[in-house]
Amino acid sequence: METKNMLGEDASSEGSSDGSSSPGAVIVETLLNISTVSALAMETDRFNDFERALDAAEPNATRDGVTQGALSGLSMFIQQWMNALQLWFGAWVLFNNLDQYEFRDFLVANFALIFSLFGLGAAFQDVSDRKECEKSAGRIFYLIDRESSIDPLSEEGKKLQ
């Protein structure tokens, strides 16, 4: 989430629609015009712009981080309990049906389930990437086409003395 905000992916969802106030846009604009920024001693101004953009892009970073961490921990907890339940049920079936099932049957069933889930995970991991690629391309074209607020050829603004 924080990486998306730093790369300017929050430009279309929050704040201005042009994305000029996103942290990623401030960084890109500053780096593209680094010689002008350096010549006019604008480092502090650009840093302050970046700081304001970060605060505006993610006003509840601590709360969101704690929430993401808790949800991640909860998902791992559920996954491990599902594994424990699977092993317990397999042991229960083996113990109560010794004449019908062997340990090898239990292993075959477990590995079949695990490998099928690995296959499904690999098949579905790129399902949402197309939309993300389109959004990223749109942001790149916007940054290329927009008029920069740091223009070394402009007669307006700060001047060297």
Rosetta silent file (secondary structure, phi, psi, omega in degrees, C-alpha in Angstrom):
SEQUENCE: METKNMLGEDASSEGSSDGSSSPGAVIVETLLNISTVSALAMETDRFNDFERALDAAEPNATRDGVTQGALSGLSMFIQQWMNALQLWFGAWVLFNNLDQYEFRDFLVANFALIFSLFGLGAAFQDVSDRKECEKSAGRIFYLIDRESSIDPLSEEGKKLQ
SCORE:     score description
SCORE:     0.000 S_00000001
   1 L     0.000  -47.566 -179.744    0.000    0.000    0.000 S_00000001
   2 H   -65.492  -37.638  179.170    2.769    2.453    0.951 S_00000001
   3 H   -64.529  -40.738  177.885    4.758    1.545   -2.150 S_00000001
   4 H   -59.763  -43.348 -179.963    1.741    2.205   -4.351 S_00000001
   5 H   -65.817  -39.755 -178.572    1.330    5.645   -2.796 S_00000001
   6 H   -68.833  -28.114  179.773    5.011    6.473   -3.207 S_00000001
   7 L   -88.656    3.005  176.061    4.900    5.486   -6.868 S_00000001
   8 L    88.670   13.396 -177.721    1.932    7.735   -7.524 S_00000001
   9 L   -75.017   -8.149  178.126   -0.700    5.026   -7.801 S_00000001
  10 L   -87.280    0.734 -172.756   -2.965    7.016   -5.528 S_00000001
  11 L   -61.727  -36.719 -175.644   -3.270    9.784   -8.111 S_00000001
  12 L   -86.752  -16.047 -174.328   -6.566    8.622   -9.550 S_00000001
  13 L   -99.839  -28.904 -176.055   -8.279    7.741   -6.290 S_00000001
  14 L  -133.877  157.992  173.150   -7.547   10.647   -3.970 S_00000001
  15 L    69.529 -147.239 -177.310   -6.787   14.334   -4.163 S_00000001
  16 L   -73.428  151.016 -175.729   -6.499   16.040   -7.493 S_00000001
  17 L   -76.399  -16.925 -178.547   -7.393   14.130  -10.601 S_00000001
  18 L   -85.133  -13.642  175.996   -4.187   15.082  -12.410 S_00000001
  19 L    83.203    6.538 -176.516   -1.941   13.329   -9.895 S_00000001
  20 L   -72.341  -16.242 -179.374    0.392   16.306   -9.425 S_00000001
  21 L  -100.072    5.439  179.260    0.039   16.165   -5.641 S_00000001
  22 L   -79.107  151.846  179.726    0.888   12.485   -5.261 S_00000001
  23 H   -57.541  -39.727  179.773    4.232   11.571   -3.680 S_00000001
  24 H   -63.855  -38.691  179.771    5.300    9.734   -6.831 S_00000001
  25 H   -66.901  -38.785  178.452    4.572   12.746   -9.017 S_00000001
  26 H   -64.008  -43.428 -179.881    6.633   15.018   -6.754 S_00000001
  27 H   -64.579  -47.730 -178.365    9.574   12.587   -6.860 S_00000001
  28 H   -60.885  -45.810 -178.925    9.402   12.099  -10.632 S_00000001
  29 H   -63.453  -41.157 -179.612    9.152   15.820  -11.307 S_00000001
  30 H   -66.394  -44.279 -178.718   12.050   16.583   -8.965 S_00000001
  31 H   -69.348  -35.552  178.587   14.303   13.896  -10.421 S_00000001
  32 H   -67.189  -28.246 -177.528   13.526   14.836  -14.010 S_00000001
  33 L  -117.760   37.722 -172.646   14.491   18.436  -13.272 S_00000001
  34 H   -63.253  -33.389 -179.577   17.235   17.793  -10.703 S_00000001
  35 H   -67.987  -38.242  177.294   19.692   20.248  -12.244 S_00000001
  36 H   -67.881  -43.140  178.642   17.149   23.079  -12.003 S_00000001
  37 H   -59.307  -44.500 -179.868   16.238   22.102   -8.448 S_00000001
  38 H   -67.280  -43.630 -177.820   19.915   22.090   -7.502 S_00000001
  39 H   -64.133  -35.051 -178.372   20.714   25.365   -9.281 S_00000001
  40 L   -96.450    7.490  179.494   17.860   27.190   -7.557 S_00000001
  41 L    53.038   48.645 -178.080   18.483   25.534   -4.167 S_00000001
  42 L   -97.992   13.248 -175.927   14.921   24.164   -4.105 S_00000001
  43 H   -57.708  -44.578 -178.754   15.781   20.930   -2.290 S_00000001
  44 H   -65.515  -41.300  178.900   14.038   22.002    0.925 S_00000001
  45 H   -62.774  -44.323 -179.214   10.948   23.178   -0.963 S_00000001
  46 H   -67.467  -36.330  176.893   10.690   19.929   -2.908 S_00000001
  47 H   -63.723  -43.256  178.388   11.219   17.903    0.283 S_00000001
  48 H   -64.050  -39.069  175.803    8.405   19.833    1.979 S_00000001
  49 H   -61.187  -43.100 -179.833    6.167   19.250   -1.063 S_00000001
  50 H   -64.174  -43.066  179.588    6.940   15.534   -0.877 S_00000001
  51 H   -61.903  -43.659  177.844    6.220   15.430    2.854 S_00000001
  52 H   -63.879  -39.812  179.079    2.853   17.165    2.377 S_00000001
  53 H   -65.259  -39.307  176.984    1.983   14.798   -0.467 S_00000001
  54 H   -63.493  -44.417  179.377    2.807   11.772    1.710 S_00000001
  55 H   -63.404  -39.384 -179.898    0.655   13.094    4.547 S_00000001
  56 H   -71.961  -34.784 -177.244   -2.231   13.795    2.169 S_00000001
  57 H   -73.758  -34.179 -176.036   -1.914   10.435    0.407 S_00000001
  58 L  -137.645   75.481 -175.799   -1.834    8.346    3.578 S_00000001
  59 L   -69.690  -24.982 -177.772   -3.277   10.275    6.540 S_00000001
  60 L  -116.650   50.390 -174.178   -3.832    7.148    8.675 S_00000001
  61 H   -61.827  -41.690 -178.242   -0.641    5.235    7.895 S_00000001
  62 H   -66.047  -48.220  179.806   -0.171    3.806   11.402 S_00000001
  63 H   -61.888  -43.185  179.305   -3.766    2.613   11.736 S_00000001
  64 H   -64.576  -38.286  178.145   -3.717    1.155    8.225 S_00000001
  65 H   -64.394  -43.605  178.037   -0.409   -0.587    8.922 S_00000001
  66 H   -64.217  -40.969  178.995   -1.712   -2.145   12.131 S_00000001
  67 H   -63.371  -46.334  179.241   -4.889   -3.236   10.324 S_00000001
  68 H   -62.092  -41.613  178.617   -2.921   -4.789    7.447 S_00000001
  69 H   -63.952  -42.078  179.463   -0.624   -6.572    9.913 S_00000001
  70 H   -65.550  -42.014  178.444   -3.544   -7.917   11.927 S_00000001
  71 H   -65.965  -38.771  177.661   -5.323   -9.166    8.813 S_00000001
  72 H   -63.705  -44.444  177.678   -2.131  -10.796    7.561 S_00000001
  73 H   -63.450  -39.504  178.226   -1.636  -12.502   10.926 S_00000001
  74 H   -63.690  -41.262  179.665   -5.264  -13.611   10.988 S_00000001
  75 H   -65.422  -38.900  176.865   -4.985  -15.163    7.531 S_00000001
  76 H   -66.985  -38.258  177.283   -1.857  -17.079    8.583 S_00000001
  77 H   -60.409  -46.643  179.448   -3.603  -18.195   11.778 S_00000001
  78 H   -63.126  -42.604  179.896   -6.574  -19.506    9.793 S_00000001
  79 H   -61.533  -43.966 -179.105   -4.281  -21.258    7.304 S_00000001
  80 H   -68.397  -36.196  177.154   -2.340  -23.024   10.067 S_00000001
  81 H   -69.055  -32.822  175.168   -5.531  -24.068   11.839 S_00000001
  82 H   -65.911  -40.278  175.682   -6.856  -25.483    8.564 S_00000001
  83 H   -62.215  -43.369  178.738   -3.640  -27.502    8.240 S_00000001
  84 H   -63.132  -41.826  178.552   -4.046  -28.739   11.816 S_00000001
  85 H   -64.543  -40.382  178.607   -7.680  -29.660   11.169 S_00000001
  86 H   -62.057  -46.031  179.744   -6.700  -31.511    7.988 S_00000001
  87 H   -67.047  -40.598  179.154   -4.027  -33.509    9.816 S_00000001
  88 H   -63.478  -45.350 -178.799   -6.309  -34.220   12.768 S_00000001
  89 H   -64.828  -40.196  176.973   -9.143  -35.403   10.523 S_00000001
  90 H   -61.169  -42.233  177.791   -6.764  -37.589    8.513 S_00000001
  91 H   -65.673  -38.789  179.035   -5.466  -39.172   11.725 S_00000001
  92 H   -63.449  -44.435  178.765   -9.026  -39.666   12.978 S_00000001
  93 H   -62.279  -45.259  179.143  -10.052  -41.398    9.718 S_00000001
  94 H   -62.892  -43.305 -176.973   -6.973  -43.632    9.832 S_00000001
  95 H   -66.872  -38.241 -176.566   -7.461  -44.527   13.497 S_00000001
  96 H   -89.231  -10.248 -178.574  -11.169  -45.356   13.136 S_00000001
  97 L  -134.052   54.306 -177.448  -10.902  -47.173    9.767 S_00000001
  98 L   -60.662  -30.503 -177.963   -7.702  -49.189    9.986 S_00000001
  99 L   -78.923  -17.712 -177.227   -9.113  -51.925    7.763 S_00000001
 100 L  -103.021  -35.244 -173.243  -10.026  -49.531    4.889 S_00000001
 101 L  -123.192  148.287  174.794   -7.266  -46.882    4.789 S_00000001
 102 L  -115.536  169.556  178.910   -3.503  -46.863    5.109 S_00000001
 103 H   -61.152  -33.495  178.509   -1.114  -44.037    5.884 S_00000001
 104 H   -61.991  -38.774  176.903   -0.191  -43.943    2.185 S_00000001
 105 H   -61.196  -42.072  177.917   -3.838  -43.119    1.316 S_00000001
 106 H   -61.151  -45.261  179.959   -3.733  -40.230    3.761 S_00000001
 107 H   -64.865  -41.909  179.039   -0.524  -38.878    2.192 S_00000001
 108 H   -61.545  -43.569  179.908   -1.866  -39.206   -1.356 S_00000001
 109 H   -65.024  -43.708  179.517   -5.027  -37.295   -0.429 S_00000001
 110 H   -63.683  -47.074 -178.975   -3.086  -34.545    1.351 S_00000001
 111 H   -68.189  -33.710  176.432   -0.560  -34.054   -1.446 S_00000001
 112 H   -63.188  -42.999  178.074   -3.284  -34.096   -4.089 S_00000001
 113 H   -65.376  -46.363 -178.156   -5.091  -31.321   -2.239 S_00000001
 114 H   -62.898  -47.724 -177.639   -1.929  -29.279   -1.623 S_00000001
 115 H   -69.667  -32.187  176.299   -0.647  -29.503   -5.202 S_00000001
 116 H   -67.967  -36.892  176.723   -4.048  -28.714   -6.688 S_00000001
 117 H   -68.291  -36.219  174.383   -4.224  -25.591   -4.508 S_00000001
 118 H   -60.930  -43.879  179.422   -0.708  -24.592   -5.643 S_00000001
 119 H   -62.913  -43.155  177.730   -1.854  -24.931   -9.243 S_00000001
 120 H   -64.361  -40.237  178.243   -4.968  -22.850   -8.642 S_00000001
 121 H   -61.484  -43.779  178.703   -2.923  -20.182   -6.882 S_00000001
 122 H   -66.852  -36.098 -178.620   -0.491  -19.945   -9.800 S_00000001
 123 H   -70.142  -34.567 -174.765   -3.333  -19.847  -12.326 S_00000001
 124 H   -99.516    1.515 -175.633   -5.222  -17.037  -10.578 S_00000001
 125 L   -70.815  -26.147 -177.183   -2.360  -14.826   -9.385 S_00000001
 126 L  -102.164   16.754 -175.935   -2.291  -12.656  -12.540 S_00000001
 127 L   -63.730  -41.697 -174.946   -6.038  -12.192  -12.919 S_00000001
 128 L   -93.215    1.228 -175.252   -6.105   -8.537  -11.795 S_00000001
 129 H   -68.528  -26.730 -178.540   -2.795   -7.455  -13.360 S_00000001
 130 H   -62.543  -45.812  179.614   -4.319   -6.210  -16.619 S_00000001
 131 H   -64.469  -40.054  178.460   -6.245   -3.417  -14.918 S_00000001
 132 H   -63.428  -39.552  178.186   -3.189   -2.446  -12.885 S_00000001
 133 H   -63.985  -41.511  179.062   -1.092   -2.282  -16.073 S_00000001
 134 H   -64.237  -42.085  178.229   -3.630   -0.021  -17.760 S_00000001
 135 H   -64.700  -41.660  179.536   -3.695    2.311  -14.754 S_00000001
 136 H   -64.021  -42.711  178.241    0.113    2.389  -14.614 S_00000001
 137 H   -62.859  -39.743  177.349    0.386    3.178  -18.317 S_00000001
 138 H   -61.727  -41.326  178.056   -2.123    6.001  -17.900 S_00000001
 139 H   -66.357  -39.303  179.454   -0.069    7.503  -15.069 S_00000001
 140 H   -63.574  -46.545  179.805    3.138    7.235  -17.117 S_00000001
 141 H   -64.527  -36.185  177.564    1.572    8.974  -20.115 S_00000001
 142 H   -62.327  -47.393 -178.661    0.151   11.654  -17.837 S_00000001
 143 H   -63.673  -34.054  178.768    3.578   12.346  -16.301 S_00000001
 144 H   -71.361  -40.756 -172.606    5.191   12.498  -19.736 S_00000001
 145 H   -85.888  -19.539 -174.009    2.553   14.789  -21.248 S_00000001
 146 L   -77.915  158.011  178.515    1.913   17.242  -18.416 S_00000001
 147 L   -84.331  124.051 -176.432    3.606   20.609  -18.096 S_00000001
 148 L   -72.753  144.498  176.421    6.125   20.527  -15.261 S_00000001
 149 L   -78.943  -10.976  173.956    5.959   23.157  -12.533 S_00000001
 150 L  -107.860  101.293 -176.992    9.780   23.214  -12.640 S_00000001
 151 L  -118.991  108.037 -177.442   10.624   24.634  -16.067 S_00000001
 152 L   -67.474  -17.321 -178.420   14.278   25.579  -16.649 S_00000001
 153 L   -95.140   -5.956 -177.378   13.367   27.489  -19.836 S_00000001
 154 L   -77.480  149.535  176.917   10.644   29.637  -18.258 S_00000001
 155 L   -89.613   -5.823 -176.429   11.233   33.334  -17.494 S_00000001
 156 L   -96.016  164.135  174.421    8.909   33.182  -14.468 S_00000001
 157 L    91.960 -156.776 -178.281    9.618   32.072  -10.892 S_00000001
 158 L   -68.332  146.476  178.516   12.875   32.073   -8.925 S_00000001
 159 L  -124.757  147.188  171.557   15.997   33.571  -10.522 S_00000001
 160 L   -72.972  141.710 -179.156   19.678   33.047   -9.813 S_00000001
 161 L  -116.912    0.000    0.000   21.337   36.191   -8.520 S_00000001
